[in-house]
Amino acid sequence: TLLPEALETWPLAMFGESLPRHLEIIYEINRRFLDEVAEKFPGDPDRLRRMSLIGEDNGKSVRMAHLATVGSHAVNGVAALHSELLKSSVLKDFYEVWPERFSNKTNGVTPRRFLALANPGLRELLDDTVGEGWLSDPVRLRGLESFVDDPAFGDRWRAVKRANKARLAEYVLATAGVELNPDWLFDIQVKRIHEYKRQHLNVLHIVTLYHRLKQNPGLQIPPRAFIFGGKAAPGYFMAKRIIKLINAVGETVNNDPDVNRFIKVAFVPNFNVQNAHLIYPAADLSEQISTAGKEASGTGNMKFMMNGALTIGTLDGANVEMRTEAGAENFFLFGLTVDEVERIKRAGYHPSDYVDADADLATVLDLIASGAFSHGDTEVFRPVVDNLRHDDPFLVLADYESYIACQDRVSVAWQDIPAWTRMSIRNTARSGKFSSDRAIAEYCDDIWGVGPVTV
């Protein structure tokens, strides 16, 4: 990962007390390694300091990612963008020492579990259409392209999707107490709760729609169900407060007759592989809205794509390759690029400038801060609003305008049923690259040096 807090380090004292002999070995590895670096880059003490297995900042520590890199014969990222960012940022110094060690291996997911097992209706349709061989050779899904303009096939495709949505709606009613209409657009974001994944950007869109409907009682918008799921790390205050915000906005929206004819919000408790089997097949729209440059790859994005969901997303992680495979016209793109994010941060990012320039954004933040979704309590969501207004480390406000405009395009596209169906079919048809079979074969061929075994 590129997130600094996820790059594990051990305080030297703790490591030495727990594993004294291991620490001696690490010191010796480090000595030999730094000798090698010094020979290759003489007279560069800063480089030695940056690359040392022992970090000096804020007390001495063992840098586990550095140790892993030194101890490995191959190093790879898990999406093309991630691999390039590893080489240009987190592991730049190591790439300059050993460029031959670095490669890319884009993640994959198993179509056996996340399509065939999770979505038996679609499995049956695929078997009938392209033959059963797609399960071990997902590239055969390309055969669906011949049926994109077949109205009868489109009807069968939509029938499978609607049955999956009805199945999920039953589960959501039973577990979250929210009644959803399977004929609405199912807009789903399920993943770990983290500021960089920007569930709160999704919430800002919901509040924007809420405000539009309250201000204009005659407004008609395509009905949409917003479905969330995911868990937060135990000590991650902001992530837990975002979960609370999602549920608070949901409570307000779901009980307001002015708006609940058009939007509803549900948070699925205890997101796990079991209920994921119900969620991925039911999605019309997959939210992959992380700040560009922060997501290593993503695999939920691939599971949604296999099941015919359209993606709204940034150019981050594997989204980049998914958009290339699906075709730009079958992907809802918004937001800053990696280079633009870096440029804005270098220039000095001031989120309040975006609030001052966008009346809708200012209104949405004011609504949350006013207690409109917390029974008048103005303190409970103050940390979220203050963080966005004054810090906003993951550029939520910088991407707000682009995101809202893109979501408006989604609403327009959803109303053209045949066109949406064609885009959905193409997403499944072009998802073969993201099978774990391909990913594992690349590891076997390029890294592990093992061949197939006849069974």
N, C-alpha and C positions, 0 to 999 in steps of 0.2 A: 504494500500500500504506500501511497505518497503522503499519508497523514503522519506528521511527526510523532504524535502521541501514540501511534500504533507501532512504531519502531521500537521494539522492546530493548530496554536497558536495565542492568542490575547494578545497584549500589555496590561499590567495590568491597566495602566492609562486610556486607551481607553475603556476597558471593564467597569471599574468602573464609568466612566463618562456617558457611554451609559446605563448601566444596574446595577446601584448601589445595588439594592436589590438582584439581582441574584448573584452578587459577594459576598455579605454577606452569602448567602446560600452555595455557593461553598467553602468559607472559613470554614464553619461549617462541610460540607461533608468531607473536607480535614482533619480537626482536628480529626474527628471520625475515618476516614480511617487510618491515620498515627498512631493513638493509637492502632488500630488493628494490623497493621504491626509491630509496636514496641513490642507488646506482643508476636507475633509469632517469631520475629527475634530480640531479645534483644541485645543491644550493637552494633548496625550496623547503624550508622548515615549516611553513604554513601548510603545505600539502601533507607533510608527515603528521602534523597535528590533526588535520581534518580526517585523515585516513586511519589513524591509530585505532586499534581495537579497544583502547582504554580512553574514554572521554574525560575531559578535564573540566567541563562546564558544570557549575552548580554541584561540586563534589565529584570525585572520581567515580566512574562507572564502567561496566563492561558493555560494549556496543554489540548486541547480538546480531544485528543485521550485517555489520562489518565482518564479524566472525564467520557468519554463514557464507558471505561472499568470498572471503579468502579460502574457506574450506571446500568450496564447490568447484567442480570442473565446468559447470554450465549455470548460467543465470538468465532468467527470462521474466518478462512481464506477461500479463494474461489478457492483453488486448493490444492491438497495434499502437494505439495512442499511448497506453500505459508503458509499453516497452520503450518507446522513444523518450517519454518523460523520465523514466528511470535513468536512461543513458545521459540525459541532459541536465538532470537535477540531483535526485537523491543519491545515485551511484555514479555520478559524472566522473569523479576522480578514479574510481575503480575501472570504469569503461576505458579511460585513457591508458590504464596500465594493461588491461586484458580485453581489448575489443573483441577478440575471437571467442570469448566465453559467452557473449551476450546474444540472445535471439528473442523471438516472440512466439508465444504459444497461446493463441486466443482460446479462452475458456469454451466449454461446451456443456450441454445438459443431455440427460438420457431421454430419448423419445419413447423408450419403453415405459418409463414411469410417468413422465410429464405430458405425454400425449396419449399413448395407447391405454394405459391403466387409468389415467385421470379423466379421459374423455372418450369413453367407449362408443358414443354416438358418432364422433368424428372418425374414430378408428374404422368403424364399419363403412362409413362413406368413403374413406380413403382406400380401403381394401377393394371396394366395388369399383373404384374409379381408376386407380393406378396400379392395383395388384398388391399383394401382401409383402412383396419384397422391400417396400419403402422402410419397413421397420429396422432392417439391418443395413439399408442403403438409402438414407434419407434424401440423397440427391434425386432419387426417383420421384420425389414430391413435385419436381418441376413439371411432371406430366399433368398436373392440375391446370397448368396454363392453357391447355387446350379447351378447358371447360369454363373459362372465365366469363365468356359471353353467352353461355348456355342458360337461358332463363329457368329451365327445369332444374338444372344443377344448382343454380343460385337459390331456388326455393328450398331445396334439400339442405343446403348450407345454412340458410337462415333458420330452418326448423331445428337443426342440431344446436345452434347457438341459443335459440330461445329456450329449448329444453334445459340446457345447462344453466341459463340465467334463472329459470324457475326453480331449479334444484338448489342453487345458491340462495335465492330469496327465501326459501323455506328454512335453510340453515341460519340465515341472518335473523329472521323473525324469532327462531327458537333460542338463539344465543345472545342477540343484541336487542331484541324487542322492537326492531324497526321493520315496518312492512314496506317492501319494495315491489314495484311493478316491473315484470320481466320485459315489458315493451319499451321501457325507458332505456336511454343510453347508460350502460354500466361503466363508470369511470373509476378505475381501481389503482390504488397505490398501496402495495404490501411489500414491506422491507424493514430492515432495522431502522429504528427511529434515531436519526442523527441530523444535526443542523446542515451538514453538507448535502444530505439527500433531499432536504428542503420540503418536508411535509408542510411546513408553515407557508411556503409559497402557494401550494395547493389550497390551503385554507384561505389565503388572501383572495383567491379567485372565487371561492364559495361566498365569502362575505361581499365581494363585488357584485355577484349576482343577486344576493339577498338585498343589497342596497338598491340596485336597479329596480327590483320588483316592488320594494316598499315605496319607492319614489314615484313609480308609474304603475298604478294598479291595473291598467289595461294592457300592460306589456305581455306578450306571448313569447316564450322561449322554448326550445325543444327540451322536454323533461329529461332530467339527468339524475342518476343515483351515484353519489360519491361514496366509495367504499374504501376504508383504510384497514390496515392490519400491521402489526409489528411490535417489537419489544425494545425497551430502552435499557441500557446498562444501569445497574443498581444505583450508582452514585452520580448519574448524569442528570443533573437538575433540569437543565433547559429542555432536554429530550422529554422528560416526564411532564414538564409544563406544556410542551407542544401536544402531547397526548390529551392532556386536560382541555386544551383549547379546542382540539378537534371535537371532543365529546360535548363541550359546552356549546359550540356553534351548532353541532348536530341537534342538541336538545332544543335550542331556540328555533332553528329552521323547521324541524320535524313537527313542532307543535304550533306553528304559525300558519293558519289557513290562507293567508295572503301569498305565501311562497311554497308551501308543501305540495301544491298541485304541480310544481315545476322542478323543485329540487328537494332531495332528501340526503341525509348523511348517516352512515353507519360505520362504527368501529368494531371489527370482528375481534373478539377476545382470543388470546392465546394462539396467535398465528403459528402454525407448524406445518409439517409436510402433509399431515392428514387432511386438514381443512384446506390446504393449498390445492389439493386435488379437486376441490369444488370451486376454488376461486379462479385459477388460471383459465379454465375452459369457458368461464362465464364473462370474461372481460371483452368489452367493445373497445375501450381505450386504456392503454397502459401508460402510467405516469413514470417517466424516467428522466427526472428533472434536476439532477444533481448539478452543482456548479462545475463548469467545464474544467477538467484537470484533476478532479478529486476522486472520481470513481475508478478503481483499477479496471474493472470489466463490467461487473453485473452479470447475474445469471437469470434472475427473475425476468429481466427484459427478454431473454431468449425463450423462456417458458411461455410468456404471453404471446410472442410472435408465432411460435409453433402452433398455438391454438387459435390463430387467426385474429388476434387483437391488433389494432393499429397503435403505433407508439407516438406519444407527444414527448419530445425530449430535446436535450442539448447535445452538442457534439462532444460527448464525454464517454470514456470507457468503450465498451463494445457497441454503444449506440452508433458510433461512426461507421463501423463495418456493417451493422444491421441495416443502416440507411442505404449504404452502397448496394447491399444484396437486394433489399426490397425495392429499391428505386426511390429517388427523392420524392417522386409524386405520390408515394404510398407511405409517407412518413411526415409527421407534423413537427417541423423543426422551428426552434426559437432560441433566443438567448445569445450570450456572449461566447466567443471562442476562447480557447486556452490563451492564445496570444493577447486577446483583448482584455481578459481578466488580469493578466500580468501587467499589461500597460496601465490599466486603471489603478491597480494597487501601487505601482511604482510612482504614478503621478500624485498619489495621495487620495484615497477614496473617502468621499464625504456623503454618506447615505442621505443626510438631510437635504442635500441639493436635489435629489430625486423626488423627495416628498414635496419640496417647494415648487417643483416644476410640474407636478401631476396632481390635480385636484382630486381625482378618484382615489389615488393611493393615500393621500392625506385623510380623506374621509373614512376610508377603510380602517386605517390605523386608529383614528379618533374613535370610531365605533367600538373597536375592541377595547381601547383604553377607557372608554366611558362606562364600562360595565354592562353594555347592552347584551352581552352573552354570558354574564356572570351574576345575574340578579342584582345588578347595581354595585357590585364589589369592584372598585377601581384599582385594587391592589393586586388581585390574583394574577392578572396578565400583564401587569406593569413590567416585569422582567423581560418578557418577550418583546413588547413594544419598544421599551428603552433600548434593548439590544439591537433591534432593527434600525431604530432612528439614529443611534449614536455610534454603533460599532459595525454590525452587519458583516461578520467575517466571511460569509459565503455569498455575498452580493445578491441577496434576495431582492432588494429594492431596485438594484440596477437592471435586473431581468424582468421585473414586474410588468412593465408596459408591453414588452415583447410577448410575454407569456399570456397575458389577457387577450391580446390581438390574435395569437395563435389559437387560443381556446374558442374565440369567436369564429375562426375558420373551421374548427372542429364541428361546431354547432351547425354551420351552414352545410358542411359535407355530410353530416349525419342525416340530414333531411332528404338527400338524394339516395334512396335505398339501393337501387341497382349499382350505383357508382361505389358506395361504401362496401357493398358485398364484393365487388371486383377487387377492391383494395385489400379486403380481408383475405380473400382466396390467395392473392399474390403474396401476402405476407407468409402464409403457411407454405406455399409452393416454393418460396425462396429461402426457407429457414434451414435447409439441409446442412449448410456450413456449420451451424451451431450445435451439431450433435457432438456428444462427448466421444463418440467413436473416432471422429476426425481428430479431436484434440489429443486423445490418448495415442492414436497412431503417430502423430507428430512427435510426441515425447519418445515413443518407442524408436522411431527412425532417427531422430536428430540428437537425442540426449542419452537415452538408456542403452541404445545399441542392441535391441532385442527384436527378433523376428516373430512372425505368427507361428503358432503351433497347430498342426492339424489335429482336430478332435474327432 
